[in-house]
């Protein structure tokens, strides 16, 4: 298993419910997970840029696939 394919974990540390009905989440990750999350996020932004797709539109499209 290479470093690139090694799984990483994201744990929910705390969930705070707000008065307006929303929630604030705190996540716990180690350094390796933080680095991988950053890499994935930057790749996503760059891919959207190359494809001339708005990041918000891309995320909305992904969420709509679950419907």
N, C-alpha and C positions, 0 to 999 in steps of 0.2 A: 504494500500500500504506500503510495507516494504521499508527500506532504500535501499536495494539491487535492488528493482524493480522500485524505484522512477526515473522518467525520468530526464535527465539533458540536458543542452543546450550548444552547441558550436556555437559561433557567429564569423563570419569573421570580423575582425577589420579593416584590410587594405590589399589591393592587390597592389603590386608594380611590374610593368612589367619591366623586365630586357632587356638590349640591345641584348642579345643572343636569345631572344624570350621566355625565361622561365619567371616564375613569382615567387615572394616571397610573401607568405601569412602570416599574423599575425592573430592569433585566440584569442578570448576573452572568458575565462571560469571562473566560480567562483570556490571556494575551493572544493566544493562537486564534481563538474564536473571534476576537476583536479585529485582528488583522484580516482574517478571511471575510468577515462581514464588510469591512471597508473595501476590500478588493472587489467583492461581488457588487457592492453599491456603485463603485467607480466604473466598473465595466458596464453596468446597466445604463448609467448616465451617458457614457461614451457611445454605446451602441445606439441609444436613442438619438443622440446628436448626429451620428453618421447617417442614420435612417431618416433624419429630419422629423422625428416623432417627439411630441411633447411628453415629458416624463409622466406628468399627471394622467394624460390620455393613455399612455402605455399601462400604467398601474390600474386605471379604470377598466381597460380592456381585459387585463389578467383577471381581475375580480369578476367581471361579467362572464368569464368562461366557466365559473362554478355554478352559474344559474341554470 
